[in-house]
Amino acid sequence: MEATGRNPALDVLRGVTVALMILVNTPGSWNHVLPPLRHASWHGCTLADLVFPFFLFVMGVSLFFSLSRQADRPAVSVLIKVGKRVAVIFLLGLFLNTYPQWLAENSQIRILGVLQRIALAYGLAALLILYGRRRWLPAGGVFVLLAYWGILYFCGGADPYSLAQNAAIPVDSFLLGESHLYRGFGIPFDPEGLFGTLPAAVTVLAGYLAGGLIPSSEGHGGTIKLAAWGAALTAAGLFWSLILPLNKPLWTGSYVLYTAGLAFLVFAFLMYVIDGRRPQKWTILFSVFGCNPLFLFVLSIVWGKTLRLLVRIPTGDGQSINAGAWLYSQLFVPLAGPAGGSFMFALAHVALFGFVGYLLYRHRIFIKV
């Protein structure tokens, strides 16, 4: 740990995750996305599918450090603070869903989303941690995953893990209304729905438990424990996937174990190569993202929506195209073709928000949400 109280390896892991979030979310064209940066169509797990659970894992590790610093405070006081953060993050998510249309079509507004799931999963995990016994947390997480699996299997249709017949659809439709669900899959199904938030909270819980391993041993003892748990969880997730597919939209239990295991392993690697050493250029490169993660993520979404929905560029024939499409077609496609240009467009956005993050980092400005 640094004298500032920040964990350098955690900042880098958080930064890598946020940089990948921006890279995945800002291609020049959704029709030309490199395979690793494209989410699996349904079952499966690509690089893009690791980003969200890694971010939740990082939030769990941060939650461990935060709660450790507040160990002497009453649980109710801490819970109120957590509740305020949950509310702010959730409202930011609603803002992103409505920007720039605002409330013009409030009967069709999608209520949930990435930030909303982050908020709710974080809040549920914090509630379990504050009012549960720490030694029972792993068992509690396993219980949630098994119960969720049982509901998926017994309450779904003939093909319970399919898009059309999974149990999440009736649950979220009843609680939120079909008109407020995501329709990107062609039917009212929200990949960040309320039902799937339950296993997502276990991903946060996994990060919390990982944080507890760091100070438990001298030298590299904590790192070795992280790596051992990472290998075990990854193997367990792969084994479970033989009967319960890895699936991000459903956030299946096998997906939780597999992605948490990989997060343990990556965190262990970063702990080994970074902690206790002087900051290196490559670590600072990612730390600039990791020190202001939610601010940079929200800013990147607002910027992208502004380019594509608000700014129009005349084409000379009385027509116009959005600024994002114009930049992609006029600057990046000529340089690298459709697919390469789409990737370069996303890289340019990573560089842009990395520069913003660097300015904040250089002036020691950390925007807490």
WOHUVEN-V836633 format. One line per field, one symbol per residue. ss: DSSP state (H for helix, E for strand, L for the rest). psi: psi as a letter, one per 30 degrees, with the letter a starting at -180 (. if undefined). A space follows every 50 residues. Layout:
BEGIN
ss=???
psi=???
END
This chain:
BEGIN
ss=LLLLLLLHHHHHHHHHHHHHHHHHHLLLLLLLLLHHHLLLLLLELLLHHH HHHHHHHHHHHHHHHHHHHLLLLLHHHHHHHHHHHHHHHHHHHHHHHHLL LLLLLLLLLLLLLHHHHHHHHHHHHHHHHHHLLHHHHHHHHHHHHHHHHH HHHHHLLLLLLLLLLLHHHHHHHHHHLHHHLLLLLLLLLLLLLLLLHHHH HHHHHHHHHHHHHHLLLLLLHHHHHHHHHHHHHHHHHHHHLLLLLLELLL LLHHHHHHHHHHHHHHHHHHHHHHLLLLLLHHHHHHHHHHLLHHHHHHHH HHHHHHHHHHLEEELLLLLEEEHHHHHHHHHHHHHHHHHHHHHHHHHHHH HHHHHHHHHHHHLLLLLLL
psi=klffgkjeeeeeeeeeeeeeeeeefhlekffikkefgkkkedlljaeeff eeeeeeeeeeeeeeeeeefgffkkeeeeeeeeeeeeeeeeeeeeeeefkg fbgehffgkkelaeeeeeeeeeeeeeeeeeglkeffeeeeeeeeeeeeee eeeffaaeifglefglfeeeeeeeefkefglkgfgfljkjfhleeffefe feeeeeeeeeeffegfllbgeeeeeeeeeeeeeeeeeeeefffjkkjeef hleeeeeeeeeeeeeeeeeeeefekflkklefeeefffeffheeeeeeee eeeeeeeffekkkkffgflllleeeeeeefeeefegleeeeeeeeeeeee eefeeeeeeeeeghjjjk.
END
